[in-house]
Amino acid sequence: MAKIKQNSPVLFFYNNSKKWLAKISKNESFHTHIGILKHSDAIGKEYGSKLITNKDKYVYLLEPTMYDYVMRIQHGTQIVYPKDIGYIIARAGIGDGQKILEIGTGSGSLTSFVASVVKPRGHVYTFDVDEKFMKIAEKNIKKAGVSKYITQHNLDLKTAKKMPLEDVDVALIDLGDPWLVIPQIRKMLKGSGRLFAICPTMNQLEKLTMALVENEFTDIESTEHIIRNIEARDGKTRHSFQGIGHTTYLCFARKAFFDRPTRKDMEKSITKIVKTPTKTTKKTPTKTTKKTPTKTTKKTPTKTTKKTPTKTTKKTPTKLS
C-alpha cells in the first residue's frame, strides 16, 4: 500500500479540466475555486483517496504518471503531445537500455517521456542552442524525476566538426530545418538505426524526405495523429466539442546502405586520376618493306591446227543376180 508522505508527488484531481500537480510539503496549501487544498491533509493517506475542501468539494489524490508531468510542464516552446510521443516510442521501438539522441530539447516534454522508457540502463543525450529554453527544460526534467537519465548539451550540431556520439539507437529531431542535420545524424546512428523528425508544416516534410533519400535512409513514413475525445454519459454519449487537432507531422526513417559511391568517394577517385600521370609508351616505327614487282609472263599463243577434210568414198552399186 503506497501512502503519501513529505515530498511525495500528487495529482489533485477534481475533473478533466481541473487538476493540479504538486510535490507535498506539510506547510504548503493553495487556493482554488473549489476551496483550499492543504498538503498536510494529504499526508498519511493512500493514493486514490478522497480529500474534502473547506467548501465541501472533494478531490482525488492520484499518483501522477509521466503523461501528467508532460501535460502540466512549463511551456517555453510548443510541446510534443503524448498522442505523438506514444506513436514515436512504439514505431521506433524505444526501450530500456537504448542510447537516444535528441536535437532540439525545447521544453523537455519528449526528453522526459523517452527517458522514463529507456531507464534504468538507457540514456538520452539532448542538444540545444538556446540557454533560456534549456533552463526551462532542466526544471521540467527535474520535476519529472528523470534527471539521472538525461544529459543536456549546449551545442549546435549543424556546425559541429566532430560528432559527440556514436552507435545511437534512435535520433529524435525537433528543429525548424531538420534536413540540415541529416548528414550529421547519419554519422552517429548505428546501422538500421531509427530516426523521428517533428515537422509542423508539409513544406518542411518535403525537404526532409528529399534529404533522407539523398543520405541513404529507407522505410520512410510520414503520418499525422489526431485524437477525438468522447464524452460518455448515460443516454447522451457524444464526441467532445473540444479536443487536440493537428499538432505536427511525424517523419520516420531507418539508416541503410545503398552501396552507391558517395560524393567524397567520387571526388577522391577524380583526384587520383588527375594526380597519377599516365605513362606514354614510344611506338617503335614499323619497317616498310618494298614490294618486289612480280614478273609478268607473256602468254605463248596456241597453234591452231587445220582440220584435214575427210575423203568421201562413193558406194559401188551391187549387181542383182
Secondary structure, DSSP 8 states (H G I E B T S, - for coil): --B--TT-EEEEESSSS-EEEEE--TT-EEEETTEEEEGGGTTT-BTT-EEE-TTS-EEEEE---HHHHHHHS--SS----HHHHHHHHHHHT--TT-EEEEE--TTSHHHHHHHHHHTTT-EEEEEES-HHHHHHHHHHHHHHT-GGGEEEEE--TTT-SS-S--SEEEEEE--S-GGGGHHHHHHHEEEEEEEEEEESSHHHHHHHHHHHHHTTEEEEEEEE-----EE--TT--EE-S-------EEEEEEE-------HHHHHHHHHHHHHS---------------------------------------------
